[in-house]
Every structure is written in structure tokens, then in C-alpha cells.
């Protein structure tokens, strides 16, 4: 079996060795979660002419990046209140 005795030349356009600056780049940090706000309407926007409904959460839930503990009282649109109740996140009215 024959071996190649010719030394391999480095590529002319090969990048230089990586420096510590390029290796230590890290992913951006996640944004901090916000605490529960005041009595504003949360979730999807209210339809025109609809009144917000107050619901009490049965379980921990995150809406738009904000954590809400169990028993938190929220003002939500009527269709969102129905969805929360159907999924078990809000107590039945």
C-alpha cells in the first residue's frame, strides 16, 4: 500500500485561530417575567361593545409573559373567559 509523502499545505483563505472574544459569546438572556398588574383587562382584546368579565384562576397561569397565581382575579373578554373555564384554568361562574 502506498502512502502520500507530500505535506499538506494550509488553505490560503482559512480563517485565523479563534480568539477568546469570539468563543465566549453567549446567547441573549431571557427577559424577566413581570408580576401581576392592576385591574386591567388581560389576554385578547375586548370586542367592540363588550364588557370585561371577572374570573378567578383555579391554577397558576401565564398570560402574555405575566405569571398569575391561583385565586388571582382577572378582567378578561367574554370569549377568553369561556376558553379559560373550558380548559380548567378559571373556576366555574
C-alpha positions as CSV (number, residue, x, y, z in Angstrom):
1,X,0.0,0.0,0.0
2,X,1.4,3.4,-1.0
3,X,1.5,6.4,1.3
4,X,1.4,10.0,0.2
5,X,4.6,11.7,1.3
6,X,3.7,15.2,0.1
7,X,3.0,17.5,3.0
8,X,-0.5,19.1,3.0
9,X,-0.5,22.9,2.7
10,X,-3.0,25.0,4.7
11,X,-5.7,26.7,2.7
12,X,-4.9,30.4,1.8
13,X,-8.4,31.6,2.8
14,X,-8.6,29.6,6.0
15,X,-9.7,31.8,9.0
16,X,-7.1,32.5,11.7
17,X,-7.4,30.7,15.0
18,X,-10.5,31.8,17.0
19,X,-9.8,34.3,19.7
20,X,-11.2,34.2,23.2
21,X,-13.6,37.0,22.2
22,X,-15.3,35.0,19.5
23,X,-15.6,31.9,21.6
24,X,-17.1,33.5,24.8
25,X,-20.2,34.9,23.1
26,X,-23.3,33.7,24.8
27,X,-27.0,33.6,23.9
28,X,-29.1,36.6,25.0
29,X,-30.7,36.3,28.4
30,X,-34.5,35.7,28.6
31,X,-36.5,38.7,29.6
32,X,-37.6,38.8,33.2
33,X,-41.2,37.9,33.9
34,X,-43.5,40.7,35.0
35,X,-45.5,40.5,38.2
36,X,-49.3,40.6,38.0
37,X,-50.6,44.1,37.1
38,X,-53.5,46.0,38.4
39,X,-57.2,45.5,37.3
40,X,-56.6,46.0,33.6
41,X,-58.1,43.6,31.0
42,X,-55.6,40.8,30.2
43,X,-55.5,38.4,27.3
44,X,-57.1,39.1,23.9
45,X,-58.6,42.5,23.3
46,X,-62.2,43.1,24.0
47,X,-64.6,43.0,21.0
48,X,-66.3,46.3,20.3
49,X,-69.1,47.0,22.8
50,X,-68.3,44.0,25.1
51,X,-67.9,44.4,28.8
52,X,-65.0,42.6,30.6
53,X,-65.8,39.7,32.8
54,X,-64.1,39.0,36.1
55,X,-62.7,35.4,36.5
56,X,-60.8,33.7,39.4
57,X,-58.0,31.4,38.3
58,X,-58.1,27.9,39.6
59,X,-54.4,27.1,38.7
60,X,-51.2,29.0,38.0
61,X,-51.3,30.6,34.6
62,X,-49.1,32.8,32.4
63,X,-50.8,35.3,30.1
64,X,-48.6,37.5,27.8
65,X,-45.5,36.7,29.8
66,X,-47.0,37.6,33.2
67,X,-47.4,35.0,35.9
68,X,-50.7,34.8,37.8
69,X,-51.0,32.6,40.9
70,X,-54.1,30.5,41.7
71,X,-57.0,32.6,43.1
72,X,-55.9,35.7,41.1
73,X,-58.9,37.7,39.9
74,X,-58.6,39.0,36.4
75,X,-60.7,41.0,34.0
76,X,-60.9,39.3,30.6
77,X,-63.0,39.4,27.5
78,X,-66.1,37.1,27.5
79,X,-64.8,34.7,24.9
80,X,-61.4,34.4,26.7
81,X,-63.3,33.8,30.0
82,X,-65.2,30.9,28.3
83,X,-61.9,29.4,27.0
84,X,-60.2,29.7,30.4
85,X,-63.2,27.9,32.1
86,X,-63.3,25.2,29.4
87,X,-59.6,24.5,29.8
88,X,-59.9,24.4,33.6
89,X,-57.8,27.5,34.4
90,X,-60.7,29.5,35.7
91,X,-63.3,28.5,38.3
92,X,-66.9,28.0,37.0
93,X,-69.1,31.0,37.4
